[in-house]
Every structure is written in C-alpha cells, then in structure tokens.
C-alpha cells in the first residue's frame, strides 16, 4: 500500500515539475504585403480559343510578405473586374509559394468568373492577400 502511495506521490511531483507556464508570445509586425513583380501593370493576355487548354496561359509572381519574423504565410490570389474595387472578387488560388500559374482553360474560367465577357477585350485587377494562421490580420497588395 505504501508503494502505491509513494508511486502516486512520485507521479504527482513529476507532473507538477514538468508543467511549464512559460509560453512564448510573438507579436507580428507586418512590414510588407507581397507586392506583384510579374507581370507588370498593364500586361495584356490574349486567350486563343483553339489553343491547347492545358498549356500555361499566365504566371503571376510576387515578393514574399514580411511579418518581421520567419513564419509560414498563406497567399490568396484574387481577380476582379477593373473598376469594381474588388467588391466581388473571385479566389483564383491559394498557395504558400510566391508564384502561381494557370492553364489556358483554368485562366479563362477565372477571368469569366471575375465578370469579364468571353471573346471581348476586358480589364481585370489582381491582388495578393497574405495571412499567417487563422487569426492574423491580412496584408493586401496594391
């Protein structure tokens, strides 16, 4: 009986000593919002309806967001018809990389989803939204 009491006391002491109330809290200090580097503003893309739909149509590249410490960042790429101020953007993709590409078929689908008419010249705005985890305030590119 004494052995069990000593064993329980030993387990209690080990548990109490092993608990650590020292939690590290990091404060994110956003310093940059993942600005688009390619293509340049004013870039024009003509979608040819007879082109192979699996060919790469469009590649977007941006600088990584800077939160002041190394963190895993998620980037959401949004498309919106020019002049709408992103009132109803569509999510064109999400990644942890600093680039994204679309095939002819997928890019055409996203452009039409953003409100542009098929077979008619139109303008589209693109932005990158970077976040860290689920509770961080997003950083939005120009």
TIFILO-711399 format. One record per residue (C-alpha): residue number from 1; residue in one letter; x, y, z. Coordinates in Angstrom, 2 decimals. Example, Ala and Ser with C-alpha at 12.3 -4.5 7.8 and 13.67 -1.06 7.14 Angstrom:
+-----+-----+---------+---------+---------+
|   n | res |      px |      py |      pz |
+-----+-----+---------+---------+---------+
|   1 |   A |   12.30 |   -4.50 |    7.80 |
|   2 |   S |   13.67 |   -1.06 |    7.14 |
+-----+-----+---------+---------+---------+
***
This chain:
+-----+-----+---------+---------+---------+
|   n | res |      px |      py |      pz |
+-----+-----+---------+---------+---------+
|   1 |   X |    0.00 |    0.00 |    0.00 |
|   2 |   X |    2.88 |    2.36 |    0.86 |
|   3 |   X |    4.45 |    1.61 |   -2.53 |
|   4 |   X |    1.27 |    2.73 |   -4.32 |
|   5 |   X |    1.09 |    5.92 |   -2.27 |
|   6 |   X |    4.75 |    6.66 |   -2.98 |
|   7 |   X |    4.24 |    5.89 |   -6.67 |
|   8 |   X |    1.23 |    8.23 |   -6.87 |
|   9 |   X |    3.18 |   10.93 |   -4.98 |
|  10 |   X |    6.12 |   10.49 |   -7.37 |
|  11 |   X |    3.86 |   10.77 |  -10.44 |
|  12 |   X |    2.25 |   13.91 |   -8.95 |
|  13 |   X |    5.65 |   15.51 |   -8.26 |
|  14 |   X |    6.92 |   14.69 |  -11.78 |
|  15 |   X |    3.74 |   16.10 |  -13.30 |
|  16 |   X |    3.89 |   19.29 |  -11.23 |
|  17 |   X |    7.57 |   19.87 |  -12.02 |
|  18 |   X |    7.18 |   19.16 |  -15.75 |
|  19 |   X |    4.41 |   21.74 |  -16.22 |
|  20 |   X |    5.73 |   24.93 |  -17.69 |
|  21 |   X |    3.75 |   28.15 |  -17.65 |
|  22 |   X |    6.29 |   29.96 |  -19.83 |
|  23 |   X |    4.55 |   30.43 |  -23.16 |
|  24 |   X |    6.26 |   32.46 |  -25.82 |
|  25 |   X |    4.08 |   35.09 |  -27.40 |
|  26 |   X |    5.15 |   36.57 |  -30.71 |
|  27 |   X |    3.76 |   39.82 |  -32.00 |
|  28 |   X |    3.66 |   40.02 |  -35.77 |
|  29 |   X |    4.84 |   43.32 |  -37.15 |
|  30 |   X |    3.76 |   43.48 |  -40.82 |
|  31 |   X |    6.41 |   45.23 |  -42.89 |
|  32 |   X |    5.49 |   44.36 |  -46.48 |
|  33 |   X |    2.49 |   42.92 |  -48.27 |
|  34 |   X |    3.77 |   40.69 |  -51.08 |
|  35 |   X |    3.82 |   43.13 |  -54.00 |
|  36 |   X |    3.33 |   41.71 |  -57.51 |
|  37 |   X |    6.57 |   41.69 |  -59.52 |
|  38 |   X |    5.44 |   39.96 |  -62.73 |
|  39 |   X |    3.67 |   40.60 |  -64.92 |
|  40 |   X |    3.92 |   44.38 |  -64.88 |
|  41 |   X |    0.83 |   46.58 |  -64.59 |
|  42 |   X |   -0.84 |   46.95 |  -67.98 |
|  43 |   X |    0.10 |   43.42 |  -69.08 |
|  44 |   X |   -2.14 |   42.11 |  -71.87 |
|  45 |   X |   -3.07 |   38.46 |  -72.43 |
|  46 |   X |   -4.97 |   37.20 |  -75.46 |
|  47 |   X |   -6.74 |   33.90 |  -74.89 |
|  48 |   X |   -6.95 |   31.88 |  -78.07 |
|  49 |   X |   -9.98 |   29.53 |  -78.01 |
|  50 |   X |   -8.23 |   26.99 |  -80.28 |
|  51 |   X |   -5.07 |   26.80 |  -78.13 |
|  52 |   X |   -4.46 |   23.65 |  -76.10 |
|  53 |   X |   -6.40 |   24.21 |  -72.85 |
|  54 |   X |   -3.69 |   22.60 |  -70.72 |
|  55 |   X |   -0.93 |   25.00 |  -71.85 |
|  56 |   X |    0.27 |   27.57 |  -69.32 |
|  57 |   X |   -1.51 |   30.84 |  -70.02 |
|  58 |   X |   -0.48 |   33.08 |  -67.17 |
|  59 |   X |    2.18 |   33.17 |  -64.45 |
|  60 |   X |    1.96 |   35.56 |  -61.50 |
|  61 |   X |    4.99 |   36.30 |  -59.28 |
|  62 |   X |    5.15 |   38.42 |  -56.11 |
|  63 |   X |    7.54 |   39.33 |  -53.30 |
|  64 |   X |    7.05 |   37.47 |  -50.03 |
|  65 |   X |    5.14 |   39.25 |  -47.29 |
|  66 |   X |    7.32 |   40.38 |  -44.40 |
|  67 |   X |    5.98 |   39.89 |  -40.87 |
|  68 |   X |    9.22 |   40.69 |  -39.07 |
|  69 |   X |    9.91 |   37.04 |  -38.10 |
|  70 |   X |   10.07 |   33.87 |  -40.22 |
|  71 |   X |    6.52 |   32.48 |  -40.43 |
|  72 |   X |    4.61 |   30.28 |  -42.84 |
|  73 |   X |    2.46 |   32.57 |  -44.94 |
|  74 |   X |   -0.61 |   31.73 |  -46.99 |
|  75 |   X |   -1.24 |   33.76 |  -50.12 |
|  76 |   X |   -4.70 |   34.09 |  -51.70 |
|  77 |   X |   -4.80 |   35.44 |  -55.25 |
|  78 |   X |   -7.97 |   37.33 |  -56.11 |
|  79 |   X |   -9.24 |   38.50 |  -59.50 |
|  80 |   X |  -11.85 |   41.24 |  -60.00 |
|  81 |   X |  -13.16 |   43.19 |  -62.94 |
|  82 |   X |  -11.42 |   46.58 |  -63.19 |
|  83 |   X |  -13.45 |   49.41 |  -61.68 |
|  84 |   X |  -15.24 |   47.26 |  -59.09 |
|  85 |   X |  -12.71 |   47.99 |  -56.32 |
|  86 |   X |  -12.77 |   44.25 |  -55.51 |
|  87 |   X |  -16.41 |   44.46 |  -54.40 |
|  88 |   X |  -16.98 |   40.88 |  -55.62 |
|  89 |   X |  -13.58 |   39.26 |  -56.16 |
|  90 |   X |  -13.11 |   35.61 |  -57.03 |
|  91 |   X |  -10.49 |   33.46 |  -55.38 |
|  92 |   X |   -8.17 |   32.44 |  -58.20 |
|  93 |   X |   -6.00 |   30.25 |  -55.97 |
|  94 |   X |   -4.16 |   29.81 |  -52.67 |
|  95 |   X |   -0.54 |   28.86 |  -52.05 |
|  96 |   X |    2.36 |   29.18 |  -49.65 |
|  97 |   X |    4.69 |   29.90 |  -52.61 |
|  98 |   X |    5.33 |   33.33 |  -54.11 |
|  99 |   X |    4.10 |   32.43 |  -57.57 |
| 100 |   X |    1.12 |   30.83 |  -59.24 |
| 101 |   X |    0.28 |   29.79 |  -62.77 |
| 102 |   X |   -2.92 |   28.92 |  -64.61 |
| 103 |   X |   -3.60 |   26.85 |  -67.69 |
| 104 |   X |   -5.47 |   28.38 |  -70.62 |
| 105 |   X |   -8.70 |   26.65 |  -69.61 |
| 106 |   X |   -8.42 |   27.48 |  -65.91 |
| 107 |   X |   -7.36 |   31.09 |  -66.51 |
| 108 |   X |  -10.23 |   31.62 |  -68.95 |
| 109 |   X |  -12.66 |   30.21 |  -66.38 |
| 110 |   X |  -11.31 |   32.51 |  -63.64 |
| 111 |   X |  -11.45 |   35.59 |  -65.90 |
| 112 |   X |  -15.07 |   34.90 |  -66.85 |
| 113 |   X |  -15.83 |   34.24 |  -63.15 |
| 114 |   X |  -14.38 |   37.66 |  -62.33 |
| 115 |   X |  -17.00 |   39.24 |  -64.57 |
| 116 |   X |  -15.27 |   39.63 |  -67.94 |
| 117 |   X |  -17.18 |   38.61 |  -71.06 |
| 118 |   X |  -15.86 |   35.79 |  -73.27 |
| 119 |   X |  -14.33 |   36.82 |  -76.63 |
| 120 |   X |  -14.44 |   40.51 |  -75.65 |
| 121 |   X |  -11.45 |   42.58 |  -74.56 |
| 122 |   X |  -11.66 |   43.50 |  -70.88 |
| 123 |   X |   -9.60 |   44.62 |  -67.91 |
| 124 |   X |   -9.01 |   42.75 |  -64.69 |
| 125 |   X |   -7.39 |   43.67 |  -61.37 |
| 126 |   X |   -5.31 |   41.19 |  -59.38 |
| 127 |   X |   -4.32 |   41.34 |  -55.72 |
| 128 |   X |   -2.48 |   39.13 |  -53.25 |
| 129 |   X |   -3.78 |   38.69 |  -49.71 |
| 130 |   X |   -1.25 |   37.24 |  -47.26 |
| 131 |   X |   -2.15 |   35.79 |  -43.87 |
| 132 |   X |   -0.43 |   33.90 |  -41.08 |
| 133 |   X |   -2.60 |   31.38 |  -39.29 |
| 134 |   X |   -6.30 |   31.92 |  -38.77 |
| 135 |   X |   -6.25 |   34.96 |  -36.50 |
| 136 |   X |   -3.87 |   37.29 |  -38.27 |
| 137 |   X |   -4.90 |   40.50 |  -39.97 |
| 138 |   X |   -4.44 |   40.10 |  -43.72 |
| 139 |   X |   -1.93 |   42.13 |  -45.70 |
| 140 |   X |   -3.24 |   43.17 |  -49.11 |
| 141 |   X |   -1.04 |   44.05 |  -52.08 |
| 142 |   X |   -1.56 |   47.06 |  -54.35 |
+-----+-----+---------+---------+---------+
***
